[in-house]
């Protein structure tokens, strides 16, 4: 049933945006929603209150430290992938940077390109960490002390990166579907918030 729903939504986007832009936009749109859900889990667990951290540490500190690191790096990897070039080594990517070329209207194409450029600049930190630390074990980063300096990333910085990415999609949604899609609003009924409530009851 879920697959049928996704297929129906994809068809709706193709119908409103056309056969070129529609399927690519929907794929990027879906990836951005998935990224938002992953980030939401991180924030609920580690970015809401010291009380939550204490509950996690008292329950299984090592396990939740591993989850913290993996969620953090997963978010950075997803951000980096969403802002990769549209084509690499002859292969097409599902990325923000694929969208402008699929838009026929020159004014709209220019606006999307400008928003993509802003997102690309804002998310440089994620690609830096992806290339040197997460997806690749850069020799100098691991061996040569001080040779590679990676920019620090905070929760605030990740929120800014997500906003820059979402601004591209919200513009396209508004122009093609007259919709103000809220990419930062998710209903969390079975995720990290529920886990925390159950852990508190155990205590």
C-alpha positions in Angstrom: 0.0 0.0 0.0 2.8 2.4 0.8 4.5 1.7 -2.5 1.1 2.4 -4.3 0.8 5.7 -2.4 4.3 6.8 -3.4 3.6 5.9 -7.0 0.4 7.9 -7.0 2.2 10.9 -5.5 4.9 10.6 -8.1 2.3 10.5 -10.9 0.8 13.7 -9.4 4.1 15.5 -9.5 4.7 14.4 -13.1 1.3 15.6 -14.0 1.8 19.1 -12.6 5.5 19.5 -13.5 5.9 17.6 -16.7 7.7 14.4 -17.7 11.2 16.0 -17.5 11.1 17.9 -14.2 8.4 15.9 -12.4 10.1 12.5 -11.8 13.5 14.0 -10.9 11.9 16.6 -8.6 9.8 14.0 -6.8 12.9 11.8 -6.3 14.8 14.8 -4.7 11.7 15.7 -2.8 11.4 12.2 -1.3 15.1 12.2 -0.4 14.8 15.6 1.4 11.8 14.3 3.4 13.8 11.1 4.4 16.7 13.4 5.4 14.4 15.5 7.6 13.0 12.4 9.3 16.5 11.2 10.1 17.5 14.6 11.4 14.3 14.8 13.5 15.3 11.5 15.3 18.7 13.0 16.1 17.3 16.2 17.5 14.7 14.3 19.6 17.3 12.1 21.1 20.3 14.5 21.5 19.3 18.0 20.8 16.2 18.7 23.0 17.3 18.5 26.7 20.0 17.3 29.1 17.3 15.1 30.7 17.0 13.1 27.5 20.8 12.6 27.4 20.8 11.4 30.9 18.0 8.8 30.2 20.0 7.5 27.2 23.2 7.3 29.2 21.6 5.5 32.0 19.9 3.0 29.7 22.8 2.1 27.3 25.5 4.8 27.0 27.7 3.1 24.5 24.9 2.0 22.2 23.3 5.5 22.2 26.8 7.1 21.6 27.1 4.9 18.5 23.6 5.8 17.3 24.5 9.5 17.9 27.6 9.3 15.7 26.0 7.3 13.0 22.9 9.5 12.7 25.1 12.6 12.6 27.3 11.2 9.8 24.2 9.9 8.0 22.7 13.4 7.9 26.0 14.9 6.5 26.2 12.1 3.9 22.7 12.7 2.7 23.2 16.5 2.6 26.4 16.0 0.5 24.7 13.6 -1.9 21.8 16.0 -2.4 24.2 18.7 -3.5 26.5 16.6 -5.7 26.9 17.5 -9.4 24.0 16.4 -11.6 26.3 14.1 -13.5 29.4 12.3 -12.3 31.5 10.0 -14.5 28.7 9.9 -17.1 26.1 8.8 -14.5 23.1 11.0 -13.6 22.5 11.8 -9.9 19.3 12.7 -8.0 20.5 16.0 -6.8 19.3 19.6 -6.4 21.8 20.6 -9.2 19.9 18.5 -11.7 16.7 20.6 -11.4 17.6 23.9 -13.2 18.3 22.2 -16.5 14.9 20.6 -16.5 13.0 23.8 -16.3 11.9 25.4 -19.6 11.0 28.9 -18.3 14.2 31.0 -18.2 13.2 33.2 -15.3 12.2 30.2 -13.2 15.3 28.4 -14.2 17.5 31.3 -13.2 15.8 31.6 -9.8 16.2 27.8 -9.1 19.9 28.1 -10.2 20.4 31.0 -7.7 18.8 29.0 -4.9 20.9 25.9 -5.8 24.1 28.0 -5.8 23.2 29.3 -2.3 22.5 25.7 -1.1 25.8 24.6 -2.6 27.7 27.2 -0.7 25.9 26.6 2.5 26.5 22.9 2.5 30.2 22.9 1.7 30.8 21.7 5.3 28.9 18.5 4.7 30.9 17.6 1.5 34.1 18.4 3.2 33.4 16.0 6.1 32.1 13.4 3.6 35.2 13.5 1.4 37.8 13.6 4.1 36.3 11.7 7.1 33.1 9.7 6.4 33.0 8.2 3.0 36.8 8.3 2.4 39.6 7.8 4.9 41.8 10.6 3.8 45.5 9.8 4.6 46.6 13.2 5.7 43.5 13.7 7.9 44.2 10.5 9.8 48.0 10.5 9.8 49.5 13.9 9.4 48.6 16.0 12.4 47.3 19.4 11.5 47.5 18.7 7.7 43.7 18.7 7.2 41.5 21.1 9.2 37.8 20.2 9.0 35.3 23.0 9.7 33.2 22.4 12.8 29.6 21.6 12.4 26.9 22.4 14.9 23.2 21.6 15.1 22.5 25.2 14.1 24.7 24.8 11.0 22.9 21.7 10.0 19.6 23.4 10.3 20.9 26.2 8.1 22.1 23.6 5.5 18.7 22.0 5.6 16.9 25.3 5.2 19.0 26.1 2.1 18.1 22.8 0.5 14.5 23.1 1.4 14.3 26.6 -0.1 15.0 25.2 -3.5 12.2 22.7 -3.3 9.8 25.1 -1.8 10.3 27.6 -4.6 9.6 24.9 -7.2 6.6 23.7 -5.3 5.2 27.2 -5.1 5.8 27.9 -8.8 4.5 24.7 -10.3 1.9 23.5 -7.8 1.0 26.6 -5.8 1.8 24.7 -2.7 3.8 25.9 0.3 5.2 22.5 1.3 6.5 22.5 4.9 9.6 20.2 4.8 10.4 20.7 8.4 7.1 19.5 9.8 6.8 15.7 10.5 4.4 13.8 12.7 6.5 11.6 15.0 4.3 8.9 16.4 6.7 5.9 16.4 10.2 7.4 16.4 12.7 8.8 18.9 10.1 10.7 21.0 8.2 7.5 21.6 11.4 5.7 22.6 12.2 8.3 25.1 8.8 8.2 26.7 9.1 4.4 27.0 12.5 4.6 28.5 11.3 7.1 31.1 8.5 4.7 32.1 11.1 1.9 32.6 13.0 4.2 35.0 
